[in-house]
Amino acid sequence: MSAASNNSAKKFDEGRLMQVLVAPIVSEKATMVADKSNAVTFKVLQDATKPEIKAAVELMFSVQVKGVSVANIKGKQKRFGRSQGRRDNIRKAYVTLQPGQELNFSGETA
């Protein structure tokens, strides 16, 4: 079984997997979700798929992923004086970890 799960990570190009996760999202909502359901929130590439996101998290952080949920957030219209603009659309991934697994961003920087 472990060879099969290891094979799924080998299916994707490792260089691509290193680019899939853009940044972790640290907000009140993300912290609430993390406490409630052992999930971590990431900003990911627009064309990233759920299996790619799962493989990228498992490769970069050496944890077991239970599931991945994805949300596409449309950018808001903003204006400054007369000029009008639009924020970028973003894609959020909620990565649920297996029980007993933990991802700590603050501990890695120290």
N, CA, C and O atoms as a printed pandas DataFrame, in Angstrom:
     atom_number atom_name residue_name chain_id  residue_number  x_coord  y_coord  z_coord
0              1         N          MET        A               1    0.818   -1.204    0.000
1              2        CA          MET        A               1    0.000    0.000    0.000
2              3         C          MET        A               1    0.857    1.261    0.000
3              4         O          MET        A               1    0.559    2.215   -0.719
4              5         N          SER        A               2    1.922    1.270    0.804
5              6        CA          SER        A               2    2.752    2.471    0.889
6              7         C          SER        A               2    3.431    2.754   -0.445
7              8         O          SER        A               2    3.692    3.911   -0.773
8              9         N          ALA        A               3    3.719    1.708   -1.219
9             10        CA          ALA        A               3    4.321    1.914   -2.533
10            11         C          ALA        A               3    3.329    2.608   -3.469
11            12         O          ALA        A               3    3.725    3.422   -4.303
12            13         N          ALA        A               4    2.041    2.284   -3.330
13            14        CA          ALA        A               4    1.022    2.913   -4.169
14            15         C          ALA        A               4    0.878    4.393   -3.828
15            16         O          ALA        A               4    0.757    5.223   -4.729
16            17         N          SER        A               5    0.891    4.734   -2.539
17            18        CA          SER        A               5    0.771    6.134   -2.153
18            19         C          SER        A               5    2.034    6.908   -2.542
19            20         O          SER        A               5    1.961    8.090   -2.880
20            21         N          ASN        A               6    3.177    6.246   -2.494
21            22        CA          ASN        A               6    4.423    6.875   -2.911
22            23         C          ASN        A               6    4.420    7.103   -4.419
23            24         O          ASN        A               6    4.970    8.091   -4.904
24            25         N          ASN        A               7    3.798    6.184   -5.156
25            26        CA          ASN        A               7    3.682    6.292   -6.612
26            27         C          ASN        A               7    2.846    7.493   -7.016
27            28         O          ASN        A               7    3.147    8.138   -8.021
28            29         N          SER        A               8    1.789    7.813   -6.249
29            30        CA          SER        A               8    0.922    8.932   -6.598
30            31         C          SER        A               8    1.681   10.251   -6.538
31            32         O          SER        A               8    1.399   11.161   -7.317
32            33         N          ALA        A               9    2.637   10.365   -5.624
33            34        CA          ALA        A               9    3.444   11.584   -5.549
34            35         C          ALA        A               9    4.424   11.651   -6.718
35            36         O          ALA        A               9    4.775   12.742   -7.168
36            37         N          LYS        A              10    4.863   10.502   -7.208
37            38        CA          LYS        A              10    5.809   10.457   -8.322
38            39         C          LYS        A              10    5.129   10.768   -9.653
39            40         O          LYS        A              10    5.801   11.076  -10.637
40            41         N          LYS        A              11    3.793   10.686   -9.684
41            42        CA          LYS        A              11    3.034   10.937  -10.903
42            43         C          LYS        A              11    3.233   12.362  -11.418
43            44         O          LYS        A              11    3.211   12.605  -12.625
44            45         N          PHE        A              12    3.428   13.305  -10.483
45            46        CA          PHE        A              12    3.532   14.712  -10.843
46            47         C          PHE        A              12    4.994   15.146  -10.913
47            48         O          PHE        A              12    5.857   14.561  -10.259
48            49         N          ASP        A              13    5.260   16.169  -11.708
49            50        CA          ASP        A              13    6.593   16.736  -11.819
50            51         C          ASP        A              13    6.932   17.470  -10.520
51            52         O          ASP        A              13    6.164   18.319  -10.067
52            53         N          GLU        A              14    8.075   17.144   -9.922
53            54        CA          GLU        A              14    8.430   17.718   -8.623
54            55         C          GLU        A              14    8.617   19.231   -8.702
55            56         O          GLU        A              14    8.296   19.937   -7.746
56            57         N          GLY        A              15    9.126   19.736   -9.811
57            58        CA          GLY        A              15    9.280   21.183   -9.994
58            59         C          GLY        A              15    7.938   21.885   -9.998
59            60         O          GLY        A              15    7.800   22.973   -9.439
60            61         N          ARG        A              16    6.951   21.269  -10.624
61            62        CA          ARG        A              16    5.592   21.829  -10.655
62            63         C          ARG        A              16    4.989   21.822   -9.248
63            64         O          ARG        A              16    4.346   22.790   -8.841
64            65         N          LEU        A              17    5.197   20.727   -8.508
65            66        CA          LEU        A              17    4.633   20.622   -7.155
66            67         C          LEU        A              17    5.199   21.691   -6.220
67            68         O          LEU        A              17    4.501   22.160   -5.321
68            69         N          MET        A              18    6.452   22.075   -6.426
69            70        CA          MET        A              18    7.061   23.098   -5.582
70            71         C          MET        A              18    6.447   24.477   -5.839
71            72         O          MET        A              18    6.553   25.366   -4.994
72            73         N          GLN        A              19    5.803   24.664   -7.005
73            74        CA          GLN        A              19    5.193   25.944   -7.348
74            75         C          GLN        A              19    3.699   25.999   -7.063
75            76         O          GLN        A              19    3.121   27.086   -7.044
76            77         N          VAL        A              20    3.062   24.859   -6.841
77            78        CA          VAL        A              20    1.607   24.799   -6.661
78            79         C          VAL        A              20    1.153   25.617   -5.452
79            80         O          VAL        A              20    0.188   26.375   -5.546
80            81         N          LEU        A              21    1.838   25.469   -4.322
81            82        CA          LEU        A              21    1.476   26.217   -3.115
82            83         C          LEU        A              21    2.127   27.594   -3.186
83            84         O          LEU        A              21    3.353   27.707   -3.163
84            85         N          VAL        A              22    1.302   28.645   -3.271
85            86        CA          VAL        A              22    1.832   30.006   -3.377
86            87         C          VAL        A              22    2.181   30.545   -2.000
87            88         O          VAL        A              22    3.296   31.024   -1.789
88            89         N          ALA        A              23    1.231   30.474   -1.048
89            90        CA          ALA        A              23    1.463   31.003    0.298
90            91         C          ALA        A              23    0.440   30.426    1.260
91            92         O          ALA        A              23   -0.673   30.091    0.856
92            93         N          PRO        A              24    0.810   30.306    2.537
93            94        CA          PRO        A              24   -0.198   29.927    3.524
94            95         C          PRO        A              24   -1.086   31.134    3.815
95            96         O          PRO        A              24   -0.618   32.272    3.772
96            97         N          ILE        A              25   -2.353   30.897    4.107
97            98        CA          ILE        A              25   -3.271   31.975    4.455
98            99         C          ILE        A              25   -3.439   31.959    5.970
99           100         O          ILE        A              25   -3.932   30.987    6.542
100          101         N          VAL        A              26   -3.026   33.045    6.609
101          102        CA          VAL        A              26   -3.142   33.163    8.060
102          103         C          VAL        A              26   -4.131   34.279    8.349
103          104         O          VAL        A              26   -3.809   35.460    8.227
104          105         N          SER        A              27   -5.338   33.890    8.733
105          106        CA          SER        A              27   -6.392   34.853    9.047
106          107         C          SER        A              27   -7.231   34.272   10.180
107          108         O          SER        A              27   -7.017   33.139   10.610
108          109         N          GLU        A              28   -8.181   35.058   10.652
109          110        CA          GLU        A              28   -9.056   34.561   11.728
110          111         C          GLU        A              28   -9.826   33.334   11.275
111          112         O          GLU        A              28   -9.922   32.344   12.001
112          113         N          LYS        A              29  -10.374   33.406   10.069
113          114        CA          LYS        A              29  -11.172   32.292    9.556
114          115         C          LYS        A              29  -10.302   31.044    9.376
115          116         O          LYS        A              29  -10.718   29.941    9.733
116          117         N          ALA        A              30   -9.098   31.215    8.822
117          118        CA          ALA        A              30   -8.204   30.081    8.612
118          119         C          ALA        A              30   -7.796   29.446    9.937
119          120         O          ALA        A              30   -7.690   28.223   10.035
120          121         N          THR        A              31   -7.567   30.268   10.951
121          122        CA          THR        A              31   -7.202   29.762   12.274
122          123         C          THR        A              31   -8.367   29.003   12.901
123          124         O          THR        A              31   -8.174   27.965   13.534
124          125         N          MET        A              32   -9.582   29.530   12.719
125          126        CA          MET        A              32  -10.776   28.867   13.238
126          127         C          MET        A              32  -10.955   27.490   12.590
127          128         O          MET        A              32  -11.250   26.509   13.274
128          129         N          VAL        A              33  -10.776   27.426   11.277
129          130        CA          VAL        A              33  -10.908   26.162   10.548
130          131         C          VAL        A              33   -9.826   25.183   11.001
131          132         O          VAL        A              33  -10.086   23.989   11.151
132          133         N          ALA        A              34   -8.606   25.695   11.219
133          134        CA          ALA        A              34   -7.502   24.835   11.659
134          135         C          ALA        A              34   -7.781   24.220   13.024
135          136         O          ALA        A              34   -7.514   23.038   13.241
136          137         N          ASP        A              35   -8.314   25.015   13.938
137          138        CA          ASP        A              35   -8.624   24.509   15.282
138          139         C          ASP        A              35   -9.773   23.510   15.260
139          140         O          ASP        A              35   -9.765   22.514   15.984
140          141         N          LYS        A              36  -10.761   23.795   14.418
141          142        CA          LYS        A              36  -11.986   22.990   14.395
142          143         C          LYS        A              36  -11.799   21.645   13.684
143          144         O          LYS        A              36  -12.241   20.611   14.185
144          145         N          SER        A              37  -11.145   21.659   12.521
145          146        CA          SER        A              37  -11.120   20.431   11.714
146          147         C          SER        A              37   -9.725   19.991   11.272
147          148         O          SER        A              37   -9.603   19.222   10.318
148          149         N          ASN        A              38   -8.675   20.459   11.941
149          150        CA          ASN        A              38   -7.295   20.070   11.613
150          151         C          ASN        A              38   -6.994   20.299   10.137
151          152         O          ASN        A              38   -6.435   19.431    9.466
152          153         N          ALA        A              39   -7.375   21.490    9.630
153          154        CA          ALA        A              39   -7.143   21.836    8.229
154          155         C          ALA        A              39   -6.263   23.065    8.129
155          156         O          ALA        A              39   -6.324   23.957    8.975
156          157         N          VAL        A              40   -5.442   23.107    7.085
157          158        CA          VAL        A              40   -4.555   24.232    6.839
158          159         C          VAL        A              40   -4.997   24.883    5.530
159          160         O          VAL        A              40   -5.383   24.186    4.592
160          161         N          THR        A              41   -4.942   26.217    5.459
161          162        CA          THR        A              41   -5.408   26.941    4.285
162          163         C          THR        A              41   -4.219   27.497    3.508
163          164         O          THR        A              41   -3.321   28.109    4.086
164          165         N          PHE        A              42   -4.221   27.277    2.183
165          166        CA          PHE        A              42   -3.164   27.761    1.312
166          167         C          PHE        A              42   -3.738   28.547    0.149
167          168         O          PHE        A              42   -4.847   28.268   -0.307
168          169         N          LYS        A              43   -2.986   29.531   -0.335
169          170        CA          LYS        A              43   -3.272   30.176   -1.611
170          171         C          LYS        A              43   -2.522   29.338   -2.638
171          172         O          LYS        A              43   -1.325   29.098   -2.482
172          173         N          VAL        A              44   -3.217   28.885   -3.695
173          174        CA          VAL        A              44   -2.597   28.002   -4.685
174          175         C          VAL        A              44   -2.733   28.585   -6.087
175          176         O          VAL        A              44   -3.451   29.564   -6.292
176          177         N          LEU        A              45   -2.046   27.983   -7.045
177          178        CA          LEU        A              45   -2.135   28.423   -8.435
178          179         C          LEU        A              45   -3.553   28.241   -8.962
179          180         O          LEU        A              45   -4.272   27.345   -8.521
180          181         N          GLN        A              46   -3.956   29.095   -9.910
181          182        CA          GLN        A              46   -5.313   29.043  -10.462
182          183         C          GLN        A              46   -5.625   27.694  -11.118
183          184         O          GLN        A              46   -6.761   27.226  -11.047
184          185         N          ASP        A              47   -4.638   27.069  -11.749
185          186        CA          ASP        A              47   -4.895   25.816  -12.478
186          187         C          ASP        A              47   -4.485   24.574  -11.694
187          188         O          ASP        A              47   -4.380   23.489  -12.267
188          189         N          ALA        A              48   -4.250   24.723  -10.385
189          190        CA          ALA        A              48   -3.861   23.577   -9.554
190          191         C          ALA        A              48   -5.059   22.665   -9.311
191          192         O          ALA        A              48   -6.167   23.140   -9.061
192          193         N          THR        A              49   -4.832   21.359   -9.385
193          194        CA          THR        A              49   -5.897   20.388   -9.144
194          195         C          THR        A              49   -5.775   19.838   -7.714
195          196         O          THR        A              49   -4.735   19.981   -7.072
196          197         N          LYS        A              50   -6.846   19.213   -7.231
197          198        CA          LYS        A              50   -6.835   18.649   -5.880
198          199         C          LYS        A              50   -5.727   17.605   -5.691
199          200         O          LYS        A              50   -5.023   17.655   -4.682
200          201         N          PRO        A              51   -5.548   16.660   -6.626
201          202        CA          PRO        A              51   -4.454   15.689   -6.439
202          203         C          PRO        A              51   -3.071   16.351   -6.417
203          204         O          PRO        A              51   -2.188   15.917   -5.678
204          205         N          GLU        A              52   -2.884   17.397   -7.223
205          206        CA          GLU        A              52   -1.609   18.122   -7.222
206          207         C          GLU        A              52   -1.368   18.795   -5.881
207          208         O          GLU        A              52   -0.260   18.747   -5.347
208          209         N          ILE        A              53   -2.407   19.424   -5.337
209          210        CA          ILE        A              53   -2.286   20.121   -4.051
210          211         C          ILE        A              53   -1.949   19.116   -2.951
211          212         O          ILE        A              53   -1.082   19.372   -2.116
212          213         N          LYS        A              54   -2.636   17.975   -2.955
213          214        CA          LYS        A              54   -2.378   16.933   -1.959
214          215         C          LYS        A              54   -0.933   16.447   -2.050
215          216         O          LYS        A              54   -0.251   16.324   -1.033
216          217         N          ALA        A              55   -0.470   16.171   -3.262
217          218        CA          ALA        A              55    0.897   15.690   -3.451
218          219         C          ALA        A              55    1.920   16.749   -3.035
219          220         O          ALA        A              55    2.960   16.418   -2.466
220          221         N          ALA        A              56    1.626   18.020   -3.317
221          222        CA          ALA        A              56    2.553   19.103   -2.973
222          223         C          ALA        A              56    2.689   19.253   -1.461
223          224         O          ALA        A              56    3.800   19.416   -0.956
224          225         N          VAL        A              57    1.574   19.201   -0.734
225          226        CA          VAL        A              57    1.619   19.333    0.725
226          227         C          VAL        A              57    2.352   18.143    1.340
227          228         O          VAL        A              57    3.157   18.320    2.255
228          229         N          GLU        A              58    2.083   16.933    0.846
229          230        CA          GLU        A              58    2.748   15.745    1.372
230          231         C          GLU        A              58    4.248   15.784    1.088
231          232         O          GLU        A              58    5.050   15.349    1.915
232          233         N          LEU        A              59    4.630   16.306   -0.086
233          234        CA          LEU        A              59    6.047   16.387   -0.446
234          235         C          LEU        A              59    6.778   17.438    0.385
235          236         O          LEU        A              59    7.866   17.176    0.898
236          237         N          MET        A              60    6.185   18.627    0.520
237          238        CA          MET        A              60    6.889   19.743    1.160
238          239         C          MET        A              60    6.909   19.661    2.684
239          240         O          MET        A              60    7.877   20.095    3.309
240          241         N          PHE        A              61    5.864   19.114    3.287
241          242        CA          PHE        A              61    5.764   19.131    4.752
242          243         C          PHE        A              61    5.836   17.753    5.389
243          244         O          PHE        A              61    5.806   17.659    6.616
244          245         N          SER        A              62    5.931   16.677    4.610
245          246        CA          SER        A              62    6.020   15.300    5.120
246          247         C          SER        A              62    4.896   14.977    6.093
247          248         O          SER        A              62    5.146   14.507    7.204
248          249         N          VAL        A              63    3.652   15.231    5.675
249          250        CA          VAL        A              63    2.469   14.903    6.470
250          251         C          VAL        A              63    1.516   14.081    5.605
251          252         O          VAL        A              63    1.640   14.058    4.381
252          253         N          GLN        A              64    0.562   13.406    6.252
253          254        CA          GLN        A              64   -0.458   12.640    5.546
254          255         C          GLN        A              64   -1.702   13.501    5.385
255          256         O          GLN        A              64   -2.224   14.022    6.370
256          257         N          VAL        A              65   -2.185   13.658    4.151
257          258        CA          VAL        A              65   -3.351   14.491    3.862
258          259         C          VAL        A              65   -4.594   13.617    3.770
259          260         O          VAL        A              65   -4.599   12.596    3.082
260          261         N          LYS        A              66   -5.646   14.028    4.468
261          262        CA          LYS        A              66   -6.917   13.304    4.450
262          263         C          LYS        A              66   -7.763   13.730    3.258
263          264         O          LYS        A              66   -8.353   12.893    2.575
264          265         N          GLY        A              67   -7.819   15.056    3.008
265          266        CA          GLY        A              67   -8.634   15.547    1.896
266          267         C          GLY        A              67   -8.311   16.989    1.561
267          268         O          GLY        A              67   -7.673   17.699    2.338
268          269         N          VAL        A              68   -8.767   17.414    0.375
269          270        CA          VAL        A              68   -8.530   18.779   -0.094
270          271         C          VAL        A              68   -9.843   19.361   -0.604
271          272         O          VAL        A              68  -10.538   18.743   -1.411
272          273         N          SER        A              69  -10.178   20.568   -0.118
273          274        CA          SER        A              69  -11.318   21.318   -0.650
274          275         C          SER        A              69  -10.770   22.588   -1.277
275          276         O          SER        A              69   -9.813   23.177   -0.774
276          277         N          VAL        A              70  -11.391   23.010   -2.391
277          278        CA          VAL        A              70  -10.885   24.175   -3.119
278          279         C          VAL        A              70  -12.003   25.191   -3.299
279          280         O          VAL        A              70  -13.147   24.830   -3.578
280          281         N          ALA        A              71  -11.657   26.482   -3.134
281          282        CA          ALA        A              71  -12.621   27.568   -3.344
282          283         C          ALA        A              71  -11.986   28.617   -4.243
283          284         O          ALA        A              71  -10.849   29.029   -4.017
284          285         N          ASN        A              72  -12.728   29.055   -5.276
285          286        CA          ASN        A              72  -12.270   30.137   -6.140
286          287         C          ASN        A              72  -12.906   31.426   -5.645
287          288         O          ASN        A              72  -14.130   31.539   -5.584
288          289         N          ILE        A              73  -12.065   32.403   -5.289
289          290        CA          ILE        A              73  -12.545   33.672   -4.762
290          291         C          ILE        A              73  -12.365   34.738   -5.837
291          292         O          ILE        A              73  -11.253   34.971   -6.310
292          293         N          LYS        A              74  -13.470   35.386   -6.221
293          294        CA          LYS        A              74  -13.388   36.440   -7.228
294          295         C          LYS        A              74  -12.818   37.707   -6.627
295          296         O          LYS        A              74  -13.129   38.050   -5.486
296          297         N          GLY        A              75  -11.981   38.409   -7.386
297          298        CA          GLY        A              75  -11.382   39.658   -6.930
298          299         C          GLY        A              75  -12.420   40.764   -6.866
299          300         O          GLY        A              75  -13.332   40.818   -7.691
300          301         N          LYS        A              76  -12.279   41.645   -5.885
301          302        CA          LYS        A              76  -13.244   42.731   -5.706
302          303         C          LYS        A              76  -12.911   43.904   -6.621
303          304         O          LYS        A              76  -11.751   44.128   -6.968
304          305         N          GLN        A              77  -13.956   44.655   -7.010
305          306        CA          GLN        A              77  -13.777   45.919   -7.712
306          307         C          GLN        A              77  -13.380   46.973   -6.691
307          308         O          GLN        A              77  -14.038   47.113   -5.660
308          309         N          LYS        A              78  -12.327   47.704   -6.960
309          310        CA          LYS        A              78  -11.877   48.752   -6.050
310          311         C          LYS        A              78  -11.656   50.027   -6.846
311          312         O          LYS        A              78  -11.369   49.981   -8.042
312          313         N          ARG        A              79  -11.795   51.179   -6.167
313          314        CA          ARG        A              79  -11.509   52.446   -6.837
314          315         C          ARG        A              79  -10.730   53.354   -5.907
315          316         O          ARG        A              79  -10.899   53.331   -4.688
316          317         N          PHE        A              80   -9.880   54.147   -6.515
317          318        CA          PHE        A              80   -9.090   55.127   -5.779
318          319         C          PHE        A              80   -9.234   56.445   -6.535
319          320         O          PHE        A              80   -8.592   56.660   -7.563
320          321         N          GLY        A              81  -10.085   57.319   -6.009
321          322        CA          GLY        A              81  -10.385   58.555   -6.748
322          323         C          GLY        A              81  -11.156   58.211   -8.010
323          324         O          GLY        A              81  -12.186   57.541   -7.952
324          325         N          ARG        A              82  -10.662   58.666   -9.136
325          326        CA          ARG        A              82  -11.336   58.375  -10.415
326          327         C          ARG        A              82  -10.941   57.031  -11.003
327          328         O          ARG        A              82  -11.716   56.413  -11.732
328          329         N          SER        A              83   -9.745   56.585  -10.689
329          330        CA          SER        A              83   -9.277   55.333  -11.301
330          331         C          SER        A              83   -9.939   54.131  -10.641
331          332         O          SER        A              83  -10.131   54.076   -9.427
332          333         N          GLN        A              84  -10.274   53.187  -11.483
333          334        CA          GLN        A              84  -10.942   51.978  -11.014
334          335         C          GLN        A              84  -10.042   50.790  -11.293
335          336         O          GLN        A              84   -9.332   50.762  -12.298
336          337         N          GLY        A              85  -10.072   49.816  -10.411
337          338        CA          GLY        A              85   -9.252   48.635  -10.603
338          339         C          GLY        A              85   -9.949   47.407  -10.067
339          340         O          GLY        A              85  -11.083   47.464   -9.591
340          341         N          ARG        A              86   -9.242   46.290  -10.157
341          342        CA          ARG        A              86   -9.805   45.032   -9.700
342          343         C          ARG        A              86   -8.696   44.219   -9.052
343          344         O          ARG        A              86   -7.596   44.111   -9.595
344          345         N          ARG        A              87   -8.989   43.651   -7.895
345          346        CA          ARG        A              87   -8.032   42.758   -7.254
346          347         C          ARG        A              87   -7.991   41.435   -8.001
347          348         O          ARG        A              87   -8.937   41.078   -8.702
348          349         N          ASP        A              88   -6.892   40.714   -7.848
349          350        CA          ASP        A              88   -6.737   39.428   -8.522
350          351         C          ASP        A              88   -7.700   38.388   -7.946
351          352         O          ASP        A              88   -8.036   38.415   -6.762
352          353         N          ASN        A              89   -8.133   37.475   -8.813
353          354        CA          ASN        A              89   -8.886   36.310   -8.349
354          355         C          ASN        A              89   -7.887   35.385   -7.657
355          356         O          ASN        A              89   -6.743   35.264   -8.097
356          357         N          ILE        A              90   -8.319   34.731   -6.573
357          358        CA          ILE        A              90   -7.427   33.777   -5.913
358          359         C          ILE        A              90   -8.136   32.434   -5.752
359          360         O          ILE        A              90   -9.364   32.349   -5.766
360          361         N          ARG        A              91   -7.330   31.399   -5.599
361          362        CA          ARG        A              91   -7.829   30.040   -5.392
362          363         C          ARG        A              91   -7.304   29.572   -4.039
363          364         O          ARG        A              91   -6.095   29.511   -3.814
364          365         N          LYS        A              92   -8.230   29.243   -3.143
365          366        CA          LYS        A              92   -7.865   28.784   -1.806
366          367         C          LYS        A              92   -8.017   27.273   -1.728
367          368         O          LYS        A              92   -8.954   26.696   -2.280
368          369         N          ALA        A              93   -7.082   26.649   -1.036
369          370        CA          ALA        A              93   -7.173   25.209   -0.799
370          371         C          ALA        A              93   -7.214   24.966    0.711
371          372         O          ALA        A              93   -6.320   25.392    1.443
372          373         N          TYR        A              94   -8.246   24.285    1.158
373          374        CA          TYR        A              94   -8.352   23.861    2.554
374          375         C          TYR        A              94   -7.879   22.409    2.611
375          376         O          TYR        A              94   -8.570   21.511    2.129
376          377         N          VAL        A              95   -6.710   22.179    3.197
377          378        CA          VAL        A              95   -6.101   20.854    3.233
378          379         C          VAL        A              95   -6.338   20.250    4.613
379          380         O          VAL        A              95   -5.803   20.740    5.607
380          381         N          THR        A              96   -7.143   19.182    4.675
381          382        CA          THR        A              96   -7.428   18.502    5.934
382          383         C          THR        A              96   -6.380   17.429    6.155
383          384         O          THR        A              96   -6.129   16.597    5.283
384          385         N          LEU        A              97   -5.772   17.457    7.329
385          386        CA          LEU        A              97   -4.720   16.493    7.655
386          387         C          LEU        A              97   -5.290   15.299    8.406
387          388         O          LEU        A              97   -6.337   15.393    9.046
388          389         N          GLN        A              98   -4.580   14.167    8.319
389          390        CA          GLN        A              98   -4.975   12.966    9.055
390          391         C          GLN        A              98   -4.875   13.251   10.557
391          392         O          GLN        A              98   -4.078   14.092   10.972
392          393         N          PRO        A              99   -5.676   12.560   11.372
393          394        CA          PRO        A              99   -5.582   12.755   12.829
394          395         C          PRO        A              99   -4.161   12.476   13.325
395          396         O          PRO        A              99   -3.524   11.502   12.922
396          397         N          GLY        A             100   -3.683   13.352   14.209
397          398        CA          GLY        A             100   -2.331   13.197   14.740
398          399         C          GLY        A             100   -1.281   13.952   13.944
399          400         O          GLY        A             100   -0.163   14.130   14.428
400          401         N          GLN        A             101   -1.607   14.402   12.734
401          402        CA          GLN        A             101   -0.670   15.153   11.905
402          403         C          GLN        A             101   -0.806   16.640   12.230
403          404         O          GLN        A             101   -1.900   17.107   12.548
404          405         N          GLU        A             102    0.297   17.386   12.153
405          406        CA          GLU        A             102    0.256   18.803   12.470
406          407         C          GLU        A             102    1.219   19.572   11.583
407          408         O          GLU        A             102    2.306   19.093   11.261
408          409         N          LEU        A             103    0.806   20.770   11.192
409          410        CA          LEU        A             103    1.641   21.673   10.392
410          411         C          LEU        A             103    1.773   22.975   11.181
411          412         O          LEU        A             103    0.769   23.623   11.474
412          413         N          ASN        A             104    2.998   23.362   11.525
413          414        CA          ASN        A             104    3.182   24.575   12.313
414          415         C          ASN        A             104    4.112   25.519   11.557
415          416         O          ASN        A             104    5.304   25.243   11.419
416          417         N          PHE        A             105    3.563   26.643   11.065
417          418        CA          PHE        A             105    4.354   27.596   10.288
418          419         C          PHE        A             105    5.288   28.410   11.180
419          420         O          PHE        A             105    6.410   28.719   10.779
420          421         N          SER        A             106    4.840   28.757   12.378
421          422        CA          SER        A             106    5.662   29.585   13.254
422          423         C          SER        A             106    6.914   28.854   13.741
423          424         O          SER        A             106    7.945   29.483   13.981
424          425         N          GLY        A             107    6.832   27.557   13.884
425          426        CA          GLY        A             107    7.978   26.774   14.350
426          427         C          GLY        A             107    9.047   26.597   13.279
427          428         O          GLY        A             107   10.217   26.405   13.610
428          429         N          GLU        A             108    8.669   26.657   12.000
429          430        CA          GLU        A             108    9.617   26.428   10.917
430          431         C          GLU        A             108   10.535   27.621   10.678
431          432         O          GLU        A             108   11.660   27.447   10.211
432          433         N          THR        A             109   10.075   28.825   10.989
433          434        CA          THR        A             109   10.879   30.010   10.729
434          435         C          THR        A             109   11.967   30.204   11.787
435          436         O          THR        A             109   12.969   30.871   11.531
436          437         N          ALA        A             110   11.775   29.632   12.957
437          438        CA          ALA        A             110   12.742   29.827   14.053
438          439         C          ALA        A             110   13.983   29.004   13.860
439          440         O          ALA        A             110   14.892   29.053   14.689
